[in-house]
Amino acid sequence: MPDLVLRGGTVLDATGERRADVLVRDGVVTDVGPGVDAPAGAHVLDVEGCIVGPGLVDLHAHLREPGDEDAETIETGARAAALGGYTAVVAMPNTDPPIDSAAVVDQIRRAGRDAACHVSVSGCITKERAGAELAPLGELHAMGVRIFTDDGACVADGGLMRRALEYATALPGAILAQHCEDPALARGGHMHEGPWSSWLGIPGQPGEAESVVVARDLSLCALTRARVHFLHLSSAASVDLVRAAKARGLPVTAEAAPHHFTLTHASCAAYDPVYKVNPPLRSDEDVAAIKAGLADGTIDAIATDHAPHPKEEKERPFDEAPPGMLGLETALSLTLTELVAAEVLTLAQALALLSWRPAVIAGLEGHGGPVAPGRPAHLCVIDPEAVWDVDPARLASKSRNTPYAGRKLTGRIRHTIYGGEPVVLDGVAQR
């Protein structure tokens, strides 16, 4: 591939911010500084007025392959990710079959070999995500799997979760990620339990369905000292519990999805299933707590929980429609619009939550690192002033279930560089 020069941008990474050009050669950053010379034949991109940073990293994406390729494939999901600035995503294991064997891990890796971003594979905690018997964690770990989760289902059996955590302590770099949802408390609920569920006549599930599992697993974390990660936190009580656990020094991390800091249960007023998600959209107070947790470091990452569904499934009645929303192409812009422009976060804090902090959690050493000589060229270029309207028909996903249709957002990816190759140029996917 030809050399690549990013000319005239502002480099922003974990080491700070500076005006600099970036030279990329053979997939590696080779020079960063003012006035970098462009070698003969180099592809020069004018990025004046833009932010050049490490590529974004998503800890939580449902790519649906294998089993539900009518909703998404690894190819289309990775393309959507690249358009959103991501150079790495962690594929969730609630596929069909689930990712609970070496064969399925290998299948996904082969499918992602030529994808537009790195597809990291997570594995199940329990066989078939059934919550009854541990999956072969050691075998999956030997294949390079580092995140284990039954996402979409909670490991509700406390004894089984304890054994999983104890086992994980012998697996270097392993982290158990919990979908916190007590099945007895959540059973039959299709949105947040509160005034809106009462007015709409839709059965709800209380925030306690999440927080009681957070509290239990924090106790198990203290008992085992295994690394625990909480997926898509949505309630104020959960944020408070994680904040207190971090103050105690427990090895715990957490993520939040954009819809849990941009939307509330009031969005369900029209009975539109596009707003049905799990955990559900919650109250204004919960949204405020998620924002506060992101700002003070209690929540370590913004993860998309990208969950595509075919149109015919999302058009079912609210109580029959599957939960989930698209997220990969809008997460950065929603963060910039709702958090940075509102001065909840600085731009540096936002990129930390979207890039280098999730990269550390996932153990993706080649991603999220400083934009510096010798580092892999996994980069994104952000135009912070670009204004655009979300049009579902123009999204790269095979599905269209975005709750942000028609919303005007500020800030957008201009270019994404993966392994030194421009996979997105001027907002257009190249593969």
C-alpha positions in Angstrom: 0.0 0.0 0.0 1.3 3.6 -0.6 2.5 5.8 2.2 -0.2 7.9 3.8 0.2 11.4 5.2 -2.5 13.1 7.4 -1.7 16.7 7.0 -2.7 19.6 9.2 -4.8 18.0 11.9 -4.8 18.1 15.7 -3.6 14.8 17.2 -5.4 13.8 20.4 -4.6 10.7 22.4 -3.9 9.6 25.9 -0.6 11.6 25.9 -2.3 14.9 25.1 -3.1 17.2 22.2 -0.9 18.8 19.6 -0.9 20.1 16.1 0.9 17.5 14.0 1.1 15.7 10.7 1.1 11.9 10.7 3.1 9.7 8.3 2.0 6.0 7.9 4.1 3.4 6.1 3.5 -0.3 5.8 0.7 -0.2 8.3 2.7 1.6 11.0 2.9 5.2 12.2 6.5 6.3 11.3 6.5 10.0 12.0 4.4 12.5 14.0 5.1 16.2 14.0 4.8 19.5 12.3 5.7 19.7 8.6 6.3 15.9 8.0 7.7 15.4 4.6 5.4 13.5 2.2 7.4 10.7 0.4 7.1 10.5 -3.4 3.9 8.8 -4.3 2.3 9.2 -0.8 -1.4 9.6 -0.5 -1.9 13.0 1.3 -5.1 13.7 3.2 -5.8 17.3 4.2 -7.3 17.0 7.7 -7.1 20.7 8.6 -9.7 21.4 11.4 -10.0 17.7 12.2 -9.0 15.6 15.2 -6.6 12.7 14.5 -6.8 10.0 17.2 -6.5 6.3 17.8 -9.3 4.3 16.3 -12.4 3.8 18.5 -12.9 0.4 20.2 -16.3 -1.0 20.9 -16.6 -3.5 23.8 -20.1 -4.6 22.8 -21.4 -5.3 19.3 -23.9 -7.9 18.1 -22.8 -8.9 14.6 -25.4 -11.6 14.4 -23.2 -14.1 12.5 -23.5 -17.0 12.6 -27.3 -17.6 12.7 -29.0 -14.3 12.1 -27.4 -13.0 8.9 -30.6 -11.4 7.8 -30.1 -8.8 10.5 -26.3 -8.3 10.2 -23.1 -10.1 9.1 -19.6 -9.6 10.2 -18.9 -7.9 6.9 -21.7 -5.4 7.2 -21.3 -4.8 10.9 -17.6 -4.2 10.5 -18.3 -1.7 7.7 -20.8 0.1 9.9 -18.1 0.1 12.7 -15.5 1.6 10.4 -17.9 4.3 9.3 -18.4 5.1 13.0 -14.6 5.4 13.5 -14.0 2.0 15.0 -11.0 0.0 14.2 -11.9 -2.8 16.7 -15.1 -4.3 18.0 -15.8 -7.1 20.4 -18.4 -9.4 18.9 -20.9 -10.7 21.5 -21.5 -14.5 21.8 -25.3 -14.6 21.6 -25.2 -16.0 18.1 -26.7 -19.3 16.8 -24.8 -21.4 17.6 -23.4 -19.4 20.6 -19.7 -18.8 20.9 -19.0 -21.5 23.4 -16.6 -23.7 21.4 -13.3 -23.4 19.6 -15.1 -24.2 16.3 -17.3 -21.2 16.5 -14.5 -18.9 17.5 -12.5 -20.1 14.5 -15.5 -19.6 12.2 -16.0 -16.0 13.3 -12.3 -15.2 13.0 -12.2 -16.6 9.5 -15.3 -14.5 8.5 -13.7 -11.4 9.9 -10.3 -11.9 8.3 -11.0 -9.3 5.5 -13.4 -7.1 7.5 -13.1 -3.3 7.7 -12.0 -3.5 11.3 -10.6 -5.9 13.8 -13.3 -8.3 15.1 -12.4 -9.6 18.5 -14.3 -12.6 19.7 -15.9 -12.9 23.1 -16.9 -16.3 24.5 -19.9 -17.5 26.6 -19.6 -18.0 30.4 -22.0 -20.9 30.3 -22.7 -23.6 27.6 -25.3 -22.3 25.2 -25.7 -19.3 27.5 -28.2 -21.5 29.4 -26.8 -20.6 32.8 -26.5 -24.2 33.9 -22.9 -25.4 33.2 -19.7 -23.5 32.5 -18.5 -23.2 29.0 -14.9 -24.5 28.3 -13.3 -21.2 29.4 -9.8 -22.5 29.4 -10.1 -23.8 25.8 -11.5 -20.5 24.6 -8.8 -18.6 26.5 -6.1 -20.7 24.8 -7.5 -19.4 21.5 -7.1 -15.8 22.6 -10.6 -15.1 24.0 -10.3 -12.7 26.9 -13.9 -11.5 27.5 -16.5 -14.0 28.6 -20.2 -13.1 28.8 -23.6 -14.6 28.4 -24.8 -11.2 27.2 -28.5 -11.1 26.5 -28.9 -13.4 29.5 -27.8 -13.0 33.1 -25.7 -15.6 34.9 -28.4 -15.7 37.6 -27.0 -18.6 39.6 -24.6 -17.0 42.2 -22.8 -20.3 42.8 -22.1 -20.8 39.1 -21.0 -17.2 38.8 -18.6 -17.7 41.7 -17.1 -20.8 40.1 -16.7 -18.9 36.8 -14.9 -16.1 38.6 -12.6 -18.4 40.5 -11.7 -20.2 37.2 -11.0 -16.9 35.5 -8.4 -15.9 38.1 -6.2 -18.7 36.6 -6.6 -17.3 33.0 -4.3 -14.3 32.4 -6.2 -11.3 31.2 -9.6 -12.9 31.4 -12.6 -10.7 32.3 -16.1 -11.8 33.0 -18.7 -9.4 31.7 -22.2 -9.6 33.2 -25.6 -8.8 31.8 -27.1 -7.6 35.0 -30.8 -8.6 35.0 -32.4 -10.7 37.7 -34.8 -12.9 35.7 -37.4 -13.0 38.5 -37.5 -9.3 38.9 -37.4 -8.6 35.1 -39.8 -11.3 34.0 -42.6 -10.0 31.8 -41.2 -6.4 31.7 -40.9 -4.7 28.3 -39.8 -1.2 29.5 -38.7 0.5 32.6 -41.1 0.2 35.5 -42.3 3.7 36.4 -45.0 6.3 35.6 -44.7 5.9 31.8 -45.1 2.1 32.0 -48.2 2.6 34.2 -49.7 5.3 31.8 -49.0 3.2 28.7 -50.1 -0.1 30.2 -46.9 -1.8 29.3 -45.5 -4.2 31.9 -42.2 -2.8 33.3 -39.1 -4.1 34.9 -37.6 -2.1 37.9 -34.1 -0.7 38.0 -33.6 -3.1 40.9 -33.6 -6.0 38.4 -30.2 -4.6 37.4 -28.8 -3.3 40.6 -29.3 -6.4 42.7 -27.1 -8.4 40.3 -24.5 -5.6 40.3 -24.5 -5.8 44.1 -24.2 -9.6 44.2 -21.4 -9.7 41.6 -19.5 -7.0 43.4 -19.6 -9.2 46.5 -18.3 -12.1 44.4 -15.6 -9.9 42.9 -14.5 -9.0 46.5 -14.5 -12.7 47.4 -12.6 -14.0 44.3 -10.6 -10.9 43.2 -11.4 -11.8 39.6 -11.9 -9.1 37.1 -15.6 -8.2 36.5 -17.0 -5.9 33.8 -20.6 -4.7 33.9 -22.3 -4.4 30.5 -24.6 -1.5 29.6 -25.3 0.0 33.0 -28.6 1.9 33.0 -29.6 2.7 36.6 -28.5 5.3 39.2 -28.3 2.6 41.9 -25.9 0.5 39.7 -23.6 3.5 39.1 -23.5 4.2 42.9 -22.6 0.6 43.6 -19.8 0.6 41.1 -18.5 3.9 42.3 -18.3 2.6 45.9 -16.6 -0.6 44.7 -13.9 1.3 42.9 -13.3 3.3 46.0 -12.6 0.0 47.7 -10.1 -1.0 45.1 -12.1 -3.9 43.5 -11.0 -4.9 40.0 -14.2 -3.8 38.4 -15.0 -1.9 35.2 -18.3 -0.8 33.6 -19.7 0.5 30.3 -22.7 2.5 29.3 -24.5 2.7 25.9 -25.3 6.0 24.1 -29.1 5.3 24.3 -28.8 5.3 28.1 -27.5 8.8 28.2 -29.5 10.3 25.4 -33.0 8.7 25.8 -35.5 8.1 28.6 -38.6 5.9 29.1 -40.7 8.8 27.9 -39.5 7.9 24.4 -41.8 4.8 24.5 -44.9 7.0 24.7 -45.9 6.3 21.0 -45.5 2.5 21.5 -42.8 2.4 18.9 -40.7 -0.7 19.4 -37.6 1.0 18.0 -37.3 2.3 21.6 -37.5 -1.1 23.1 -34.0 -2.1 24.4 -32.6 -4.3 27.2 -31.9 -3.0 29.8 -34.7 -0.6 29.1 -34.6 3.2 28.7 -34.9 4.6 32.2 -35.8 7.8 34.1 -34.3 11.3 33.8 -32.6 10.6 37.2 -31.0 7.5 35.8 -29.8 9.3 32.7 -28.3 12.0 34.9 -26.5 9.3 36.9 -25.0 7.7 33.8 -23.7 11.0 32.6 -22.2 11.7 36.1 -20.6 8.2 36.1 -19.0 8.8 32.7 -17.7 12.2 33.8 -16.1 11.1 37.1 -14.6 7.8 35.8 -17.0 5.4 37.5 -18.0 4.2 34.0 -14.9 3.2 32.0 -16.3 3.0 28.5 -19.0 4.0 26.1 -20.1 0.8 24.3 -22.6 0.8 21.5 -24.6 -2.4 22.3 -25.2 -2.4 18.5 -28.2 -4.8 18.2 -29.6 -5.0 14.6 -33.0 -6.6 13.9 -34.8 -7.0 10.6 -37.6 -4.6 9.9 -40.4 -7.1 10.1 -39.3 -8.1 13.6 -39.1 -4.6 15.0 -42.5 -3.7 13.5 -44.3 -6.3 15.8 -46.3 -5.0 18.7 -44.2 -3.5 21.5 -44.5 -6.5 23.8 -43.6 -8.9 21.0 -40.8 -7.0 19.3 -37.2 -8.0 20.2 -35.1 -5.5 22.2 -32.2 -3.7 20.6 -31.0 -0.6 18.7 -28.3 0.2 16.1 -25.3 2.0 17.5 -22.0 1.8 15.6 -22.5 4.7 13.2 -24.0 7.1 15.7 -22.1 6.5 19.0 -19.3 9.0 18.4 -21.7 11.8 17.1 -24.1 11.3 20.0 -21.2 11.5 22.5 -20.0 14.7 20.9 -23.5 16.2 20.6 -25.0 15.2 24.0 -21.9 15.1 26.2 -19.0 17.2 24.8 -21.1 20.1 23.4 -23.1 20.1 26.7 -19.7 20.3 28.6 -20.4 17.1 30.5 -17.2 15.7 29.1 -14.1 17.2 27.5 -13.2 15.9 24.0 -10.3 14.1 25.5 -12.5 12.4 28.1 -14.9 11.4 25.3 -12.2 9.8 23.2 -10.8 8.0 26.3 -14.2 6.4 26.9 -14.5 5.5 23.2 -11.0 4.4 22.4 -8.1 3.8 24.8 -9.9 2.8 27.9 -12.1 0.1 26.3 -8.9 -1.1 24.4 -7.2 -1.7 27.8 -10.3 -3.5 29.1 -10.4 -5.8 26.1 -6.6 -6.3 26.1 -6.3 -5.0 22.5 -2.8 -3.8 22.7 -2.5 -2.6 19.1 -5.6 -0.4 19.4 -6.3 2.7 21.4 -2.6 3.5 21.9 -0.8 6.8 21.4 -0.5 8.1 17.8 3.3 7.7 17.9 6.1 6.3 15.7 6.2 2.5 15.9 2.5 2.1 16.7 0.1 0.2 14.5 -1.8 2.7 12.2 -5.3 2.1 13.6 -6.6 5.7 13.4 -9.7 7.8 13.0 -10.1 11.3 11.8 -13.0 13.3 13.3 -14.6 16.4 11.8 -15.9 18.0 15.0 -17.9 20.6 13.2 -19.7 18.4 10.7 -23.5 18.5 11.0 -25.6 15.6 9.7 -29.0 14.1 9.9 -29.4 10.4 10.8 -31.1 8.7 7.9 -31.7 5.0 8.5 -31.7 4.2 4.7 -28.1 5.5 4.5 -26.6 3.4 7.3 -24.3 0.5 6.4 -26.0 -2.0 8.7 -28.4 -4.5 7.1 -31.0 -3.4 9.6 -32.6 0.0 10.1 -33.7 0.0 13.8 -32.1 3.3 14.9 -34.0 5.4 17.4 -32.3 8.5 16.1 -33.9 8.7 12.7 -34.1 12.4 11.7 -32.0 13.6 14.6 -29.4 16.3 13.7 -26.0 15.5 15.2 -22.7 17.4 15.3 -19.4 15.7 14.7 -18.7 12.9 12.3 -15.9 10.5 11.1 -14.2 11.7 8.0 -11.6 9.0 7.6 -10.8 5.6 9.3 -7.4 4.0 8.9 -7.2 0.3 9.8 -3.7 -1.3 9.6 -2.5 1.7 7.6 -5.3 1.3 5.0 -8.0 3.9 4.6 -11.2 1.9 5.0 -13.3 5.0 5.2 -12.4 8.1 3.0 -14.4 11.3 3.3 -17.2 9.4 5.0 -17.4 6.7 2.3 -16.6 3.0 3.1 -13.8 1.6 0.9 -14.5 -2.1 1.6 
